[in-house]
Amino acid sequence: MFIVRITMKARMEKRTEMMQTLLSMIEPTEKEKGCLSYNVFCDIEGKTVFNLIEEWETREDLDHHIRSERFGVLLGTKSLLAKPLEMKIHTVSNSEGAEVVNALRGK
């Protein structure tokens, strides 16, 4: 699995436009092959910082998404940003859930 985290700090006067752009991308991206999740979060204190968290099944699916027009729209938001977006791609080889917490806490 591949997790992408993109952090974007919008200019205050462009915050609404940035939010609308990000929200419009959720549903169509979630329908792309290999997309496991696509979520947008807004910093509750800064209100201009948005985090986009994407999960992809394979690197091939992620690469296809990055080459897509939709991802190009995301890259095109640079005029709305106070600084360049930050992007990290993480490769996940193993995931664990609540069972680990329960085992460690003796439940």
N, CA, C and O atoms as a printed pandas DataFrame, in Angstrom:
     atom_number atom_name residue_name chain_id  residue_number  x_coord  y_coord  z_coord
0              1         N          MET        A               1    0.847   -1.171    0.000
1              2        CA          MET        A               1    0.000    0.000    0.000
2              3         C          MET        A               1    0.895    1.237    0.000
3              4         O          MET        A               1    2.003    1.227    0.536
4              5         N          PHE        A               2    0.384    2.298   -0.614
5              6        CA          PHE        A               2    1.112    3.569   -0.688
6              7         C          PHE        A               2    0.234    4.667   -0.110
7              8         O          PHE        A               2   -0.941    4.789   -0.455
8              9         N          ILE        A               3    0.817    5.457    0.767
9             10        CA          ILE        A               3    0.105    6.572    1.385
10            11         C          ILE        A               3    0.776    7.866    0.940
11            12         O          ILE        A               3    1.990    8.028    1.059
12            13         N          VAL        A               4   -0.036    8.775    0.428
13            14        CA          VAL        A               4    0.449   10.073   -0.020
14            15         C          VAL        A               4   -0.121   11.126    0.923
15            16         O          VAL        A               4   -1.321   11.152    1.195
16            17         N          ARG        A               5    0.759   11.993    1.416
17            18        CA          ARG        A               5    0.304   13.119    2.234
18            19         C          ARG        A               5    0.756   14.401    1.543
19            20         O          ARG        A               5    1.945   14.624    1.317
20            21         N          ILE        A               6   -0.217   15.226    1.219
21            22        CA          ILE        A               6    0.062   16.511    0.581
22            23         C          ILE        A               6   -0.442   17.609    1.507
23            24         O          ILE        A               6   -1.616   17.632    1.877
24            25         N          THR        A               7    0.453   18.514    1.875
25            26        CA          THR        A               7    0.097   19.627    2.742
26            27         C          THR        A               7    0.125   20.911    1.923
27            28         O          THR        A               7    1.095   21.199    1.222
28            29         N          MET        A               8   -0.959   21.674    2.025
29            30        CA          MET        A               8   -1.095   22.907    1.258
30            31         C          MET        A               8   -1.526   24.041    2.182
31            32         O          MET        A               8   -2.517   23.919    2.902
32            33         N          LYS        A               9   -0.790   25.132    2.159
33            34        CA          LYS        A               9   -1.167   26.327    2.925
34            35         C          LYS        A               9   -1.716   27.356    1.946
35            36         O          LYS        A               9   -0.979   27.976    1.178
36            37         N          ALA        A              10   -3.038   27.517    1.999
37            38        CA          ALA        A              10   -3.710   28.449    1.084
38            39         C          ALA        A              10   -3.528   29.893    1.550
39            40         O          ALA        A              10   -3.396   30.168    2.743
40            41         N          ARG        A              11   -3.525   30.789    0.594
41            42        CA          ARG        A              11   -3.576   32.204    0.945
42            43         C          ARG        A              11   -4.953   32.449    1.568
43            44         O          ARG        A              11   -5.948   31.885    1.114
44            45         N          MET        A              12   -5.012   33.276    2.590
45            46        CA          MET        A              12   -6.260   33.483    3.337
46            47         C          MET        A              12   -7.424   33.842    2.404
47            48         O          MET        A              12   -8.527   33.319    2.564
48            49         N          GLU        A              13   -7.189   34.719    1.445
49            50        CA          GLU        A              13   -8.269   35.152    0.558
50            51         C          GLU        A              13   -8.657   34.077   -0.462
51            52         O          GLU        A              13   -9.665   34.225   -1.154
52            53         N          LYS        A              14   -7.878   33.005   -0.566
53            54        CA          LYS        A              14   -8.146   31.914   -1.512
54            55         C          LYS        A              14   -8.575   30.632   -0.805
55            56         O          LYS        A              14   -8.719   29.589   -1.443
56            57         N          ARG        A              15   -8.779   30.706    0.506
57            58        CA          ARG        A              15   -9.111   29.521    1.307
58            59         C          ARG        A              15  -10.360   28.809    0.786
59            60         O          ARG        A              15  -10.344   27.591    0.609
60            61         N          THR        A              16  -11.426   29.543    0.543
61            62        CA          THR        A              16  -12.682   28.932    0.087
62            63         C          THR        A              16  -12.508   28.273   -1.274
63            64         O          THR        A              16  -12.997   27.166   -1.497
64            65         N          GLU        A              17  -11.819   28.942   -2.174
65            66        CA          GLU        A              17  -11.577   28.378   -3.504
66            67         C          GLU        A              17  -10.753   27.090   -3.408
67            68         O          GLU        A              17  -11.020   26.120   -4.118
68            69         N          MET        A              18   -9.756   27.092   -2.528
69            70        CA          MET        A              18   -8.926   25.897   -2.322
70            71         C          MET        A              18   -9.776   24.750   -1.780
71            72         O          MET        A              18   -9.688   23.619   -2.259
72            73         N          MET        A              19  -10.595   25.054   -0.781
73            74        CA          MET        A              19  -11.437   24.021   -0.185
74            75         C          MET        A              19  -12.409   23.448   -1.210
75            76         O          MET        A              19  -12.600   22.233   -1.259
76            77         N          GLN        A              20  -13.024   24.297   -2.027
77            78        CA          GLN        A              20  -13.960   23.821   -3.043
78            79         C          GLN        A              20  -13.265   22.929   -4.065
79            80         O          GLN        A              20  -13.818   21.913   -4.487
80            81         N          THR        A              21  -12.059   23.308   -4.458
81            82        CA          THR        A              21  -11.297   22.500   -5.415
82            83         C          THR        A              21  -11.011   21.121   -4.832
83            84         O          THR        A              21  -11.229   20.105   -5.492
84            85         N          LEU        A              22  -10.527   21.088   -3.600
85            86        CA          LEU        A              22  -10.195   19.806   -2.966
86            87         C          LEU        A              22  -11.432   18.937   -2.782
87            88         O          LEU        A              22  -11.394   17.738   -3.059
88            89         N          LEU        A              23  -12.518   19.527   -2.321
89            90        CA          LEU        A              23  -13.743   18.754   -2.109
90            91         C          LEU        A              23  -14.300   18.196   -3.418
91            92         O          LEU        A              23  -14.870   17.105   -3.434
92            93         N          SER        A              24  -14.140   18.934   -4.510
93            94        CA          SER        A              24  -14.653   18.463   -5.803
94            95         C          SER        A              24  -13.866   17.264   -6.330
95            96         O          SER        A              24  -14.337   16.551   -7.216
96            97         N          MET        A              25  -12.686   17.045   -5.794
97            98        CA          MET        A              25  -11.834   15.960   -6.282
98            99         C          MET        A              25  -12.065   14.639   -5.551
99           100         O          MET        A              25  -11.647   13.587   -6.034
100          101         N          ILE        A              26  -12.721   14.680   -4.401
101          102        CA          ILE        A              26  -12.851   13.474   -3.569
102          103         C          ILE        A              26  -13.571   12.346   -4.298
103          104         O          ILE        A              26  -12.991   11.281   -4.509
104          105         N          GLU        A              27  -14.804   12.561   -4.677
105          106        CA          GLU        A              27  -15.605   11.479   -5.257
106          107         C          GLU        A              27  -14.999   10.890   -6.529
107          108         O          GLU        A              27  -14.893    9.668   -6.632
108          109         N          PRO        A              28  -14.595   11.718   -7.510
109          110        CA          PRO        A              28  -14.031   11.109   -8.721
110          111         C          PRO        A              28  -12.722   10.361   -8.463
111          112         O          PRO        A              28  -12.461    9.334   -9.091
112          113         N          THR        A              29  -11.910   10.862   -7.556
113          114        CA          THR        A              29  -10.639   10.177   -7.276
114          115         C          THR        A              29  -10.888    8.854   -6.575
115          116         O          THR        A              29  -10.211    7.866   -6.857
116          117         N          GLU        A              30  -11.854    8.825   -5.664
117          118        CA          GLU        A              30  -12.164    7.574   -4.965
118          119         C          GLU        A              30  -12.620    6.477   -5.922
119          120         O          GLU        A              30  -12.538    5.295   -5.587
120          121         N          LYS        A              31  -13.093    6.846   -7.097
121          122        CA          LYS        A              31  -13.549    5.861   -8.089
122          123         C          LYS        A              31  -12.417    5.348   -8.968
123          124         O          LYS        A              31  -12.607    4.408   -9.739
124          125         N          GLU        A              32  -11.226    5.969   -8.857
125          126        CA          GLU        A              32  -10.091    5.524   -9.670
126          127         C          GLU        A              32   -9.635    4.140   -9.221
127          128         O          GLU        A              32   -9.723    3.785   -8.046
128          129         N          LYS        A              33   -9.148    3.378  -10.182
129          130        CA          LYS        A              33   -8.642    2.038   -9.896
130          131         C          LYS        A              33   -7.525    2.124   -8.850
131          132         O          LYS        A              33   -6.581    2.902   -8.992
132          133         N          GLY        A              34   -7.652    1.315   -7.808
133          134        CA          GLY        A              34   -6.616    1.214   -6.797
134          135         C          GLY        A              34   -6.691    2.217   -5.678
135          136         O          GLY        A              34   -5.908    2.134   -4.732
136          137         N          CYS        A              35   -7.626    3.185   -5.751
137          138        CA          CYS        A              35   -7.748    4.167   -4.671
138          139         C          CYS        A              35   -8.468    3.517   -3.495
139          140         O          CYS        A              35   -9.617    3.093   -3.616
140          141         N          LEU        A              36   -7.786    3.443   -2.363
141          142        CA          LEU        A              36   -8.375    2.860   -1.158
142          143         C          LEU        A              36   -9.064    3.928   -0.318
143          144         O          LEU        A              36  -10.079    3.659    0.324
144          145         N          SER        A              37   -8.515    5.134   -0.321
145          146        CA          SER        A              37   -9.154    6.267    0.360
146          147         C          SER        A              37   -8.537    7.571   -0.127
147          148         O          SER        A              37   -7.405    7.605   -0.610
148          149         N          TYR        A              38   -9.308    8.637    0.015
149          150        CA          TYR        A              38   -8.890    9.967   -0.426
150          151         C          TYR        A              38   -9.602   10.953    0.489
151          152         O          TYR        A              38  -10.807   11.167    0.356
152          153         N          ASN        A              39   -8.871   11.550    1.408
153          154        CA          ASN        A              39   -9.480   12.394    2.425
154          155         C          ASN        A              39   -8.799   13.752    2.503
155          156         O          ASN        A              39   -7.583   13.868    2.348
156          157         N          VAL        A              40   -9.613   14.779    2.748
157          158        CA          VAL        A              40   -9.124   16.137    2.902
158          159         C          VAL        A              40   -9.398   16.579    4.327
159          160         O          VAL        A              40  -10.501   16.403    4.845
160          161         N          PHE        A              41   -8.375   17.161    4.959
161          162        CA          PHE        A              41   -8.497   17.660    6.321
162          163         C          PHE        A              41   -8.049   19.118    6.364
163          164         O          PHE        A              41   -7.123   19.517    5.658
164          165         N          CYS        A              42   -8.714   19.898    7.195
165          166        CA          CYS        A              42   -8.347   21.304    7.358
166          167         C          CYS        A              42   -7.844   21.499    8.778
167          168         O          CYS        A              42   -8.465   21.023    9.728
168          169         N          ASP        A              43   -6.737   22.189    8.927
169          170        CA          ASP        A              43   -6.174   22.504   10.238
170          171         C          ASP        A              43   -7.172   23.377   10.997
171          172         O          ASP        A              43   -7.562   24.432   10.498
172          173         N          ILE        A              44   -7.590   22.960   12.185
173          174        CA          ILE        A              44   -8.622   23.697   12.903
174          175         C          ILE        A              44   -8.116   25.012   13.487
175          176         O          ILE        A              44   -8.917   25.900   13.783
176          177         N          GLU        A              45   -6.823   25.151   13.656
177          178        CA          GLU        A              45   -6.289   26.402   14.178
178          179         C          GLU        A              45   -5.926   27.371   13.062
179          180         O          GLU        A              45   -6.320   28.537   13.100
180          181         N          GLY        A              46   -5.177   26.896   12.067
181          182        CA          GLY        A              46   -4.733   27.761   10.988
182          183         C          GLY        A              46   -5.824   28.082    9.987
183          184         O          GLY        A              46   -5.830   29.166    9.404
184          185         N          LYS        A              47   -6.743   27.156    9.780
185          186        CA          LYS        A              47   -7.858   27.287    8.842
186          187         C          LYS        A              47   -7.446   27.506    7.388
187          188         O          LYS        A              47   -8.304   27.551    6.507
188          189         N          THR        A              48   -6.161   27.641    7.127
189          190        CA          THR        A              48   -5.713   27.778    5.739
190          191         C          THR        A              48   -4.801   26.626    5.341
191          192         O          THR        A              48   -4.333   26.560    4.204
192          193         N          VAL        A              49   -4.551   25.721    6.276
193          194        CA          VAL        A              49   -3.694   24.569    5.993
194          195         C          VAL        A              49   -4.575   23.354    5.743
195          196         O          VAL        A              49   -5.383   22.965    6.586
196          197         N          PHE        A              50   -4.399   22.763    4.559
197          198        CA          PHE        A              50   -5.162   21.581    4.164
198          199         C          PHE        A              50   -4.200   20.407    4.021
199          200         O          PHE        A              50   -3.088   20.554    3.515
200          201         N          ASN        A              51   -4.645   19.247    4.472
201          202        CA          ASN        A              51   -3.875   18.017    4.296
202          203         C          ASN        A              51   -4.721   17.053    3.489
203          204         O          ASN        A              51   -5.880   16.795    3.816
204          205         N          LEU        A              52   -4.141   16.538    2.455
205          206        CA          LEU        A              52   -4.781   15.549    1.605
206          207         C          LEU        A              52   -4.062   14.231    1.871
207          208         O          LEU        A              52   -2.849   14.130    1.689
208          209         N          ILE        A              53   -4.819   13.220    2.302
209          210        CA          ILE        A              53   -4.255   11.901    2.589
210          211         C          ILE        A              53   -4.882   10.909    1.617
211          212         O          ILE        A              53   -6.096   10.708    1.609
212          213         N          GLU        A              54   -4.037   10.297    0.801
213          214        CA          GLU        A              54   -4.489    9.328   -0.189
214          215         C          GLU        A              54   -3.876    7.967    0.128
215          216         O          GLU        A              54   -2.719    7.890    0.543
216          217         N          GLU        A              55   -4.636    6.902   -0.065
217          218        CA          GLU        A              55   -4.118    5.537    0.075
218          219         C          GLU        A              55   -4.361    4.811   -1.245
219          220         O          GLU        A              55   -5.468    4.816   -1.785
220          221         N          TRP        A              56   -3.297    4.187   -1.748
221          222        CA          TRP        A              56   -3.351    3.497   -3.039
222          223         C          TRP        A              56   -2.897    2.060   -2.882
223          224         O          TRP        A              56   -1.962    1.763   -2.139
224          225         N          GLU        A              57   -3.571    1.178   -3.590
225          226        CA          GLU        A              57   -3.292   -0.255   -3.520
226          227         C          GLU        A              57   -1.915   -0.601   -4.072
227          228         O          GLU        A              57   -1.169   -1.354   -3.446
228          229         N          THR        A              58   -1.569   -0.057   -5.244
229          230        CA          THR        A              58   -0.275   -0.375   -5.861
230          231         C          THR        A              58    0.418    0.900   -6.324
231          232         O          THR        A              58   -0.212    1.948   -6.467
232          233         N          ARG        A              59    1.714    0.795   -6.553
233          234        CA          ARG        A              59    2.465    1.935   -7.076
234          235         C          ARG        A              59    2.001    2.272   -8.497
235          236         O          ARG        A              59    1.971    3.440   -8.886
236          237         N          GLU        A              60    1.647    1.259   -9.253
237          238        CA          GLU        A              60    1.145    1.480  -10.612
238          239         C          GLU        A              60   -0.123    2.334  -10.582
239          240         O          GLU        A              60   -0.272    3.253  -11.388
240          241         N          ASP        A              61   -1.041    2.033   -9.650
241          242        CA          ASP        A              61   -2.274    2.820   -9.521
242          243         C          ASP        A              61   -1.950    4.257   -9.126
243          244         O          ASP        A              61   -2.530    5.196   -9.671
244          245         N          LEU        A              62   -1.036    4.432   -8.189
245          246        CA          LEU        A              62   -0.637    5.773   -7.764
246          247         C          LEU        A              62    0.006    6.540   -8.917
247          248         O          LEU        A              62   -0.306    7.710   -9.138
248          249         N          ASP        A              63    0.898    5.886   -9.645
249          250        CA          ASP        A              63    1.569    6.540  -10.769
250          251         C          ASP        A              63    0.557    6.986  -11.826
251          252         O          ASP        A              63    0.675    8.071  -12.395
252          253         N          HIS        A              64   -0.433    6.139  -12.079
253          254        CA          HIS        A              64   -1.483    6.495  -13.045
254          255         C          HIS        A              64   -2.229    7.731  -12.555
255          256         O          HIS        A              64   -2.527    8.627  -13.345
256          257         N          HIS        A              65   -2.529    7.787  -11.279
257          258        CA          HIS        A              65   -3.224    8.943  -10.695
258          259         C          HIS        A              65   -2.371   10.214  -10.822
259          260         O          HIS        A              65   -2.884   11.277  -11.171
260          261         N          ILE        A              66   -1.083   10.099  -10.541
261          262        CA          ILE        A              66   -0.195   11.264  -10.603
262          263         C          ILE        A              66   -0.116   11.810  -12.031
263          264         O          ILE        A              66    0.039   13.016  -12.225
264          265         N          ARG        A              67   -0.221   10.936  -13.021
265          266        CA          ARG        A              67   -0.180   11.373  -14.421
266          267         C          ARG        A              67   -1.533   11.889  -14.917
267          268         O          ARG        A              67   -1.624   12.404  -16.031
268          269         N          SER        A              68   -2.575   11.756  -14.109
269          270        CA          SER        A              68   -3.929   12.110  -14.549
270          271         C          SER        A              68   -4.160   13.620  -14.595
271          272         O          SER        A              68   -3.447   14.406  -13.970
272          273         N          GLU        A              69   -5.191   13.992  -15.363
273          274        CA          GLU        A              69   -5.602   15.399  -15.430
274          275         C          GLU        A              69   -6.034   15.892  -14.058
275          276         O          GLU        A              69   -5.776   17.038  -13.692
276          277         N          ARG        A              70   -6.687   15.027  -13.308
277          278        CA          ARG        A              70   -7.189   15.404  -11.981
278          279         C          ARG        A              70   -6.037   15.817  -11.071
279          280         O          ARG        A              70   -6.142   16.808  -10.349
280          281         N          PHE        A              71   -4.948   15.070  -11.100
281          282        CA          PHE        A              71   -3.795   15.431  -10.289
282          283         C          PHE        A              71   -3.190   16.729  -10.814
283          284         O          PHE        A              71   -2.664   17.528  -10.039
284          285         N          GLY        A              72   -3.260   16.939  -12.113
285          286        CA          GLY        A              72   -2.808   18.184  -12.706
286          287         C          GLY        A              72   -3.589   19.377  -12.172
287          288         O          GLY        A              72   -3.030   20.459  -11.990
288          289         N          VAL        A              73   -4.884   19.182  -11.921
289          290        CA          VAL        A              73   -5.708   20.242  -11.323
290          291         C          VAL        A              73   -5.167   20.580   -9.939
291          292         O          VAL        A              73   -5.063   21.750   -9.572
292          293         N          LEU        A              74   -4.828   19.555   -9.183
293          294        CA          LEU        A              74   -4.261   19.776   -7.852
294          295         C          LEU        A              74   -2.964   20.576   -7.944
295          296         O          LEU        A              74   -2.764   21.528   -7.190
296          297         N          LEU        A              75   -2.097   20.196   -8.855
297          298        CA          LEU        A              75   -0.844   20.923   -9.035
298          299         C          LEU        A              75   -1.096   22.349   -9.518
299          300         O          LEU        A              75   -0.293   23.245   -9.260
300          301         N          GLY        A              76   -2.194   22.556  -10.206
301          302        CA          GLY        A              76   -2.551   23.871  -10.713
302          303         C          GLY        A              76   -3.062   24.838   -9.661
303          304         O          GLY        A              76   -3.298   26.010   -9.955
304          305         N          THR        A              77   -3.235   24.355   -8.433
305          306        CA          THR        A              77   -3.714   25.230   -7.357
306          307         C          THR        A              77   -2.595   26.106   -6.789
307          308         O          THR        A              77   -2.822   26.845   -5.831
308          309         N          LYS        A              78   -1.403   26.034   -7.360
309          310        CA          LYS        A              78   -0.274   26.770   -6.787
310          311         C          LYS        A              78   -0.533   28.264   -6.686
311          312         O          LYS        A              78    0.050   28.926   -5.827
312          313         N          SER        A              79   -1.392   28.816   -7.541
313          314        CA          SER        A              79   -1.699   30.246   -7.447
314          315         C          SER        A              79   -2.567   30.560   -6.216
315          316         O          SER        A              79   -2.703   31.723   -5.836
316          317         N          LEU        A              80   -3.143   29.542   -5.604
317          318        CA          LEU        A              80   -3.966   29.728   -4.411
318          319         C          LEU        A              80   -3.159   29.586   -3.126
319          320         O          LEU        A              80   -3.656   29.868   -2.036
320          321         N          LEU        A              81   -1.911   29.147   -3.262
321          322        CA          LEU        A              81   -1.101   28.788   -2.094
322          323         C          LEU        A              81   -0.187   29.917   -1.633
323          324         O          LEU        A              81    0.309   30.713   -2.429
324          325         N          ALA        A              82    0.015   29.955   -0.322
325          326        CA          ALA        A              82    0.939   30.921    0.276
326          327         C          ALA        A              82    2.379   30.451    0.141
327          328         O          ALA        A              82    3.308   31.259    0.182
328          329         N          LYS        A              83    2.566   29.131   -0.022
329          330        CA          LYS        A              83    3.889   28.549   -0.236
330          331         C          LYS        A              83    3.708   27.259   -1.011
331          332         O          LYS        A              83    2.598   26.727   -1.050
332          333         N          PRO        A              84    4.764   26.734   -1.635
333          334        CA          PRO        A              84    4.616   25.504   -2.423
334          335         C          PRO        A              84    4.090   24.335   -1.578
335          336         O          PRO        A              84    4.401   24.211   -0.394
336          337         N          LEU        A              85    3.290   23.492   -2.221
337          338        CA          LEU        A              85    2.768   22.326   -1.502
338          339         C          LEU        A              85    3.904   21.371   -1.134
339          340         O          LEU        A              85    4.941   21.323   -1.796
340          341         N          GLU        A              86    3.680   20.626   -0.073
341          342        CA          GLU        A              86    4.642   19.612    0.367
342          343         C          GLU        A              86    4.003   18.249    0.142
343          344         O          GLU        A              86    2.841   18.032    0.487
344          345         N          MET        A              87    4.773   17.334   -0.439
345          346        CA          MET        A              87    4.229   16.013   -0.748
346          347         C          MET        A              87    5.192   14.933   -0.286
347          348         O          MET        A              87    6.396   15.004   -0.533
348          349         N          LYS        A              88    4.641   13.928    0.390
349          350        CA          LYS        A              88    5.408   12.760    0.827
350          351         C          LYS        A              88    4.659   11.512    0.378
351          352         O          LYS        A              88    3.438   11.426    0.508
352          353         N          ILE        A              89    5.408   10.545   -0.153
353          354        CA          ILE        A              89    4.839    9.252   -0.526
354          355         C          ILE        A              89    5.469    8.207    0.376
355          356         O          ILE        A              89    6.691    8.064    0.418
356          357         N          HIS        A              90    4.625    7.475    1.102
357          358        CA          HIS        A              90    5.098    6.462    2.040
358          359         C          HIS        A              90    4.707    5.071    1.534
359          360         O          HIS        A              90    3.581    4.857    1.084
360          361         N          THR        A              91    5.633    4.149    1.613
361          362        CA          THR        A              91    5.374    2.758    1.265
362          363         C          THR        A              91    5.091    2.000    2.555
363          364         O          THR        A              91    5.889    2.034    3.492
364          365         N          VAL        A              92    3.953    1.317    2.598
365          366        CA          VAL        A              92    3.553    0.587    3.794
366          367         C          VAL        A              92    3.612   -0.901    3.483
367          368         O          VAL        A              92    2.926   -1.387    2.583
368          369         N          SER        A              93    4.435   -1.616    4.233
369          370        CA          SER        A              93    4.545   -3.056    3.994
370          371         C          SER        A              93    3.729   -3.871    4.985
371          372         O          SER        A              93    3.492   -5.059    4.764
372          373         N          ASN        A              94    3.297   -3.246    6.077
373          374        CA          ASN        A              94    2.539   -3.966    7.092
374          375         C          ASN        A              94    1.635   -2.982    7.822
375          376         O          ASN        A              94    2.027   -1.842    8.072
376          377         N          SER        A              95    0.433   -3.415    8.163
377          378        CA          SER        A              95   -0.493   -2.589    8.938
378          379         C          SER        A              95   -1.045   -3.426   10.082
379          380         O          SER        A              95   -1.296   -4.622    9.937
380          381         N          GLU        A              96   -1.227   -2.779   11.207
381          382        CA          GLU        A              96   -1.818   -3.442   12.365
382          383         C          GLU        A              96   -2.954   -2.576   12.883
383          384         O          GLU        A              96   -3.008   -1.377   12.608
384          385         N          GLY        A              97   -3.851   -3.182   13.625
385          386        CA          GLY        A              97   -5.018   -2.456   14.103
386          387         C          GLY        A              97   -5.206   -2.547   15.599
387          388         O          GLY        A              97   -4.248   -2.708   16.355
388          389         N          ALA        A              98   -6.452   -2.441   16.014
389          390        CA          ALA        A              98   -6.803   -2.414   17.430
390          391         C          ALA        A              98   -6.378   -3.688   18.171
391          392         O          ALA        A              98   -6.201   -3.675   19.389
392          393         N          GLU        A              99   -6.219   -4.775   17.429
393          394        CA          GLU        A              99   -5.818   -6.025   18.091
394          395         C          GLU        A              99   -4.469   -5.881   18.789
395          396         O          GLU        A              99   -4.233   -6.533   19.806
396          397         N          VAL        A             100   -3.590   -5.049   18.269
397          398        CA          VAL        A             100   -2.291   -4.813   18.886
398          399         C          VAL        A             100   -2.469   -4.084   20.208
399          400         O          VAL        A             100   -1.841   -4.442   21.204
400          401         N          VAL        A             101   -3.319   -3.067   20.224
401          402        CA          VAL        A             101   -3.593   -2.319   21.455
402          403         C          VAL        A             101   -4.199   -3.249   22.492
403          404         O          VAL        A             101   -3.798   -3.247   23.656
404          405         N          ASN        A             102   -5.170   -4.042   22.058
405          406        CA          ASN        A             102   -5.820   -4.978   22.990
406          407         C          ASN        A             102   -4.840   -5.989   23.556
407          408         O          ASN        A             102   -4.880   -6.296   24.747
408          409         N          ALA        A             103   -3.963   -6.507   22.712
409          410        CA          ALA        A             103   -2.968   -7.486   23.176
410          411         C          ALA        A             103   -1.995   -6.840   24.149
411          412         O          ALA        A             103   -1.657   -7.444   25.167
412          413         N          LEU        A             104   -1.544   -5.647   23.865
413          414        CA          LEU        A             104   -0.582   -4.971   24.733
414          415         C          LEU        A             104   -1.209   -4.543   26.061
415          416         O          LEU        A             104   -0.524   -4.466   27.081
416          417         N          ARG        A             105   -2.481   -4.272   26.043
417          418        CA          ARG        A             105   -3.172   -3.842   27.259
418          419         C          ARG        A             105   -3.832   -5.008   27.983
419          420         O          ARG        A             105   -4.533   -4.809   28.974
420          421         N          GLY        A             106   -3.606   -6.238   27.486
421          422        CA          GLY        A             106   -4.095   -7.436   28.156
422          423         C          GLY        A             106   -5.592   -7.642   28.069
423          424         O          GLY        A             106   -6.203   -8.190   28.987
424          425         N          LYS        A             107   -6.177   -7.211   26.982
425          426        CA          LYS        A             107   -7.639   -7.384   26.826
426          427         C          LYS        A             107   -7.936   -8.426   25.794
427          428         O          LYS        A             107   -9.102   -8.712   25.523
